[in-house]
Amino acid sequence: MTDIFIYKTNVSTQRHVQQVRTLFERVLSIKRWTFDLEDCDKVLRIEAHGLRPETIAQLLVNAGIFCEPLEYEL
């Protein structure tokens, strides 16, 4: 089963996106991820298998990236 996680972030440049790409390339459980840099919350959407949202958040925080889970409904 694929889980979907949505985060508010402070990622605002392509350089930040590249930093996240490097970080996520090492996490095989992350299947797909995207940023919406046009959104005021700089939304990060992640599709992953077998990961907890706290694990993803900790990866980002350790890389110096602010993230806050956003609630959503399908």
Order of alpha helices (4+ residues) and beta strands (2+ residues): beta-alpha-beta-beta-alpha-beta
